[in-house]
């Protein structure tokens, strides 16, 4: 069972990287799209805690930076910082609904984007702050909230429902 979970997480990170770096830029050029790698690491942090969430954020963020060719380590660092924050509050979270991951991923998205913008600005990148905070961050936050809730349902709620139905049938 443990191997299957690790395999699904590895498949999820691979699918998120593929979609975010190859599919979305072709299908939706110059559109705001959800940050799938961040959503995936945030949901893993919500479900499993700090360690697995930070590991997924590191792996996914470095691969994302390598594939997009932008500021290697900036996405990984921002994703890891937020995954660690989410992992700290994970034991207190009520995980049986879709509101919790939507709120956590939304707040994490704002924090992640602020960290990421600060890091790339520190290295000399020009940033349109008004557009970033007025357009990009709100859109990405909404998209990530929806994506985070769907991922949480796929990774946590559906397997629990299947397990409950199996145990109810066996009784």
Order of alpha helices (4+ residues) and beta strands (2+ residues): alpha-alpha-alpha-alpha-alpha-alpha-alpha-alpha
